[in-house]
Each structure stands twice: as structure tokens, then as C-alpha cells.
Amino acid sequence: MITREFIERVPKTDLHLHLDGSIRLGTLIELASQYNVDLPATTESGLREKVFKDNYESLKDYLKGFAYTVPVLQSEVALHRVAYELARDCQAEGNRYIEVRFAPQLHMHRHLNAENVLKAVHKGLDKAKQEFNSSDEVKSGDEPPFDYGIIVCALRMFKAGFSEHYGDLWRVHRHSDPHRIYSMASMELARAAVQIRDRYGLPIVGFDLAGEEAGFPAADHTEAFAYVHKHFMNKTVHAGEAYGPESIFQAITDLHADRIGHAYFLYRDDMIEAGEIEDPQAYTEALVEYIADRRITLEICLTSNMQTIPALRKLEDHTLTRMLTQRQSTTFCTDNRTVSNTTVTDEILKATEALDLSPQDLRNSIIYGFKRSFFPDTYNKKRSYVRQIIDYYDKIEREFEMSDK
Ligand SMILES: [Zn+2]
């Protein structure tokens, strides 16, 4: 039996975790009052009722919350606070390694550049890391330490109203093709991410592509991803959340994705649009095999998928079951702790209950999370960290009599 208590005790990762979707509601209310941002409710329960719900009508409905979180995150103080609190919340449920992602350009304006934004988030996360790692258990080596990486997100599409920075881009390039503007924004972010990582030694470990998938192809971002690829930065791409296998194929071939966010429609050869692909079934099978063999890790966000994919009515129908049968490398993630009202523990518990997850499946998935993380240190350090995590996991399993090891 996999219990909540057991899940909370084992070391976990969260590799797909959006900063702006994971702000504490109390903090959102405080910051909104401080920065004069109007909220539809000023109590946590009011916000849960009106914006940050358990069930959403559509992806559009799901995304409404970001219209309130992004405007309060326009200062270094706010970014630092939210990053710090997020890391503390993750630590409190036993997550030992997280990768926090966000789109820096959503927080940039005339008084706040990419360096300021990234440094503020890094310092908030680092403060939480230092606090956690100063405990006797971690210092003595009895417990593995906490660590983190930062992933920057380019957006598949953005509108002028998304942020002052994006508004400026639209204004100065108002005669350009929108796809050129998306491409330019991504390229600028790619250069910024590499330069800031190298100049200040910040743990900027990955580059991501987020935002609306339908109608906004990966092709606009090939130059930016080629740039980060050539500068030894890891890549993860939101794909297969609204589109089928071709979108996942593009993420891997055109954008060099090391991991895929969601990949929900991985097996849906019927979603392939007529065109160059002669045999959709063979194409999909080859893609599935390639992903499995190369250990391209799929970042699974069950609650988020339930909330944004209308066709998915019950968790029992989630493709994770098939991914596990096919021995894909998968890892449990929250996507947005506040918007999805979830935690890694909740995600795993749901999988255990609805998908009949075995202790071995759970162990594999958790260890893949650590192994396939974009750990911000040398390969040798990563290996010894993973070793420490596995030993600790085994110890908890013995304590709960989950294994005969
Ligand atoms: Zn996401």
C-alpha cells in the first residue's frame, strides 16, 4: 500500500513547475494590495471560488489566473519572495530537487531587465536552499540536501498586453510578421539566458517553450533552441498538450528537446494532419520507440491535464498507463501548484489510486526525476547526489516495509 505518509517521506522532484502559477494565495492578496492590482476576490476562499478552481471549463479558463499573478510579479522584491516561498512549500512536502520555470520577459519593463529578474528568483530559491540544508540531518549526511535549477520559458505566442516588454516589442515591430516577432523574442531570451548563466554563475539549467500550441508552431523558435543547444543548455518543450505526435516530433528534432512537457497525445496517430506523413501509425510507433530508447523524459502533470484537456474525463483514461507499460521515462510534476491546486504528493496519490501504480513504478518514476534532471553541477556530483537519494529512498521503503531490501 502506497500511503500519503509514505509519499511525503520519500525524496521527490518537481521538474515542471511554473513560478507564476504557484504563488501562495495569501501572498497574491498581499502583493495585489501593495501594487494596486485588482483581484476578483480578496480572500483565499473567494479566489478559490472565482479564479483558482479545482475544475476549469477550458484551457482559457485555466489561464485566467495568470492575469492576476503576473502583474504582482513586476519587482525584484516580489519575485524573490514568491520564489523563496515556493521552494519552502516544496521542501515541506519532501521535494528535494525542483526546477522552477517562468518566462522572464513577462516580468521585464523599463526598470527591470533580464538580469534583475533572474537574479531575484535565484536569490529567493537560494535562500530557501540554504535554510533547508543547514539542518543537522542534512549536514550530517543522514538526509539528502535540497537543490534547484531555473528553466527560462520562451512563449509560442504573446500579445502586447502580456507585459511591458512584450508590448514594446509589438510596438517597435508593428509592421513585422507576428511569427518573426515571436522568433526575435525567443532569440533574445536565448542569448540572455546563456550570458547571464555564464557571467553570474546562475543555475539557469534549461530552456523551454510554453504557451498556446495550436497555431503557434515550434518552427518560429528553431534559431533560439539551436543557440542554447550550441551553448550546452538543456531543452524541454511543452508539446502534445493540444497537438498530436508531430508536435512532439518537432520538439525533439527541431528544438533538440531532452524532455517533453505533457506529451499527452503521444499515441494519437489519428491526430496527425494529412500531409507529408504517409503512414501515421508507423510514424507514431517509431516516435514512441525513439523517445523510450533515448530516455527522453515525459513530465507528467495529471491534475493539470484533467483541467485543460476536455476530452479527458477521468484519470483512469490518462495515457500515463500506456507510457508506463511501454517503459517510457516519466516523472510526476505539478505544472502549477496554485492554479491546479495540487502538490507532487497529491499527483502521486492520484496516480496510485486511479492508475494502479505499483511501488516499483513509483520508485522508477521518482528516480528518473532525479536522473533526468538538469542538475546544475558536474556529472560526478549529480551521480553521487542520485546515489544518496536512492539510498535514502531505500531506507524509507524499509521503514514502511515496502520492500524486502
Ligand atoms: Zn507547463
Boltz pocket constraint, residues with backbone or C-beta under 6 A from the ligand:
constraints:
  - pocket:
      binder: B
      contacts: [[A, 16], [A, 18], [A, 210], [A, 238], [A, 261], [A, 335]]
      max_distance: 6.0
